[in-house]
Amino acid sequence: MKVVRLPPVQNVTIVDHHTASETFMKHYDNEMRVRGGCPADWVWIVPPISGSATPVFHQEMSIYYLSPSYEYQEAAWKSYDCRRKRDAANHDSISMTKRTFRFKEIARAVKFTSKLFGKALSKRIKATILYATETGKSESYANKLAEIFGHTFNAQLNPSLFIVTTANTELIS
């Protein structure tokens, strides 16, 4: 038997490779649904032992860089040519005129539609779904419940923050 004594540390989770790969697959599915892609390095994500038993092993991943991103680049004032931009603007002066809306008109339209939407939502019964999670399972259940309740109720998700403090943490394996 091995006993490991850890000092009290907050916001630290110890997890095995297979649970981490399941959590990554949930993140991956969410990114694919929301953004249509998820850059990942297969070598760093697949567990070192029994990796083929996880769904991450059979996933095709591509490494690409999303932009805008923070990259090292040359200073803008060294390479920008403002004369070229002025010349291009002078050539495009012959074009069709588009109808322009004033800010006040757009603000009125937004205010009107938000007022209508607010009235419709105020008639619905409010429901708040509270959840707390470490691995993401509770979050997925809460999202499913919010989707089901969203048809009838004014459902809102609220991840709860629970702070657990312990004097001494012991792991026995």
C-alpha positions in Angstrom: 0.0 0.0 0.0 1.3 3.4 -0.9 0.2 6.6 0.8 0.8 10.0 -0.8 0.4 13.1 1.4 -0.4 16.3 -0.5 -0.6 19.8 1.0 -4.0 21.4 0.7 -4.2 22.8 -2.8 -7.2 24.4 -4.4 -8.3 24.0 -8.0 -6.2 21.0 -8.7 -7.7 17.8 -10.2 -5.8 14.5 -10.6 -7.3 12.5 -13.4 -6.4 9.4 -15.3 -5.5 9.4 -19.1 -8.8 7.8 -20.2 -11.0 10.2 -18.3 -9.0 13.1 -19.7 -9.4 11.7 -23.3 -13.2 11.4 -22.7 -13.3 15.0 -21.5 -11.3 16.1 -24.6 -13.8 14.3 -26.9 -16.6 16.4 -25.3 -14.5 19.5 -25.8 -13.7 18.4 -29.4 -17.4 17.8 -30.2 -18.4 21.1 -28.8 -15.7 22.9 -30.8 -16.7 21.1 -34.0 -20.4 22.1 -33.4 -19.6 25.7 -32.5 -16.6 26.6 -34.7 -16.5 23.8 -37.3 -13.0 22.7 -36.3 -10.6 22.0 -33.5 -6.9 22.1 -33.9 -5.2 19.3 -32.0 -2.0 17.3 -31.9 -2.8 13.6 -31.9 0.5 12.6 -30.3 -0.1 14.8 -27.2 -3.7 13.8 -26.7 -3.8 10.0 -27.1 -2.9 8.2 -23.8 0.4 6.3 -23.7 -1.1 3.1 -22.5 -4.1 1.4 -24.1 -4.7 4.4 -26.3 -6.6 2.4 -28.9 -9.3 1.7 -26.4 -10.2 5.4 -26.3 -12.3 7.2 -28.9 -9.5 9.8 -29.2 -7.2 7.1 -30.8 -9.6 6.8 -33.8 -10.0 10.5 -34.3 -8.4 12.2 -37.2 -6.9 15.5 -36.1 -5.2 18.4 -37.9 -2.9 21.0 -36.6 -3.6 24.5 -37.8 -3.4 27.9 -36.4 -6.5 30.1 -35.9 -6.3 33.7 -36.7 -6.4 36.4 -35.4 -3.8 35.1 -33.0 -0.9 36.5 -31.2 2.2 35.9 -33.4 5.6 37.5 -33.7 5.3 39.9 -36.6 7.0 43.0 -38.0 5.9 46.4 -36.6 3.0 47.8 -38.7 4.7 51.2 -39.2 7.7 49.6 -40.9 5.8 47.8 -43.7 2.5 49.8 -44.1 2.3 52.0 -47.2 -0.4 54.7 -46.7 0.1 56.2 -50.2 -1.0 52.9 -51.9 -4.2 53.0 -49.9 -5.0 56.6 -50.9 -4.5 55.8 -54.6 -6.8 52.8 -54.4 -9.5 54.9 -52.7 -9.4 57.4 -55.6 -10.0 54.8 -58.2 -13.1 53.4 -56.5 -14.9 56.7 -56.4 -17.2 55.7 -59.3 -19.5 53.1 -57.7 -23.1 52.6 -56.9 -24.4 54.5 -54.0 -25.8 52.3 -51.2 -28.5 53.3 -48.9 -27.0 54.2 -45.6 -28.8 54.1 -42.3 -28.2 56.5 -39.5 -27.2 55.2 -36.1 -30.4 56.6 -34.6 -32.6 54.6 -37.1 -30.7 51.3 -36.4 -30.9 52.0 -32.6 -34.7 52.4 -32.9 -35.1 49.1 -34.8 -32.9 47.2 -32.3 -34.8 48.7 -29.4 -38.2 47.8 -30.9 -37.2 44.2 -31.7 -35.6 43.7 -28.3 -38.8 45.1 -26.6 -40.9 42.6 -28.5 -38.5 39.7 -27.7 -38.4 40.8 -24.0 -42.2 40.8 -23.8 -42.3 37.3 -25.3 -39.7 36.0 -22.8 -41.3 37.7 -19.8 -44.4 35.6 -20.4 -42.4 32.4 -20.1 -41.7 30.9 -16.7 -38.1 31.4 -15.5 -36.0 28.3 -14.7 -32.4 28.3 -13.6 -30.4 25.1 -13.9 -27.5 24.9 -11.5 -24.7 22.4 -12.0 -21.1 21.8 -10.8 -18.7 19.6 -12.7 -15.1 18.5 -12.8 -15.1 16.1 -15.7 -17.9 17.7 -17.8 -20.6 15.1 -17.4 -22.8 17.4 -15.3 -22.4 20.1 -17.9 -23.5 17.9 -20.7 -26.6 16.8 -18.7 -27.3 20.4 -17.9 -27.0 21.5 -21.5 -29.5 18.7 -22.5 -31.9 19.8 -19.8 -31.6 23.4 -20.8 -32.3 22.5 -24.5 -35.4 20.5 -23.4 -36.7 23.2 -21.0 -35.9 26.0 -23.5 -38.9 25.2 -25.6 -41.3 26.0 -22.7 -39.4 27.9 -20.1 -36.9 30.8 -20.0 -34.1 28.4 -19.0 -30.7 29.6 -18.0 -27.6 27.6 -17.1 -25.6 28.7 -14.1 -22.4 26.8 -13.3 -22.1 26.8 -9.5 -18.8 27.5 -7.8 -18.3 25.3 -4.8 -15.1 25.8 -2.8 -14.0 22.7 -1.0 -11.3 23.1 1.6 -9.6 20.2 3.4 -7.0 20.2 6.1 -5.0 17.2 4.8 -5.5 15.4 1.6 -4.5 11.8 1.4 -4.4 9.5 -1.6 -4.3 5.8 -0.8 -3.6 3.4 -3.7 
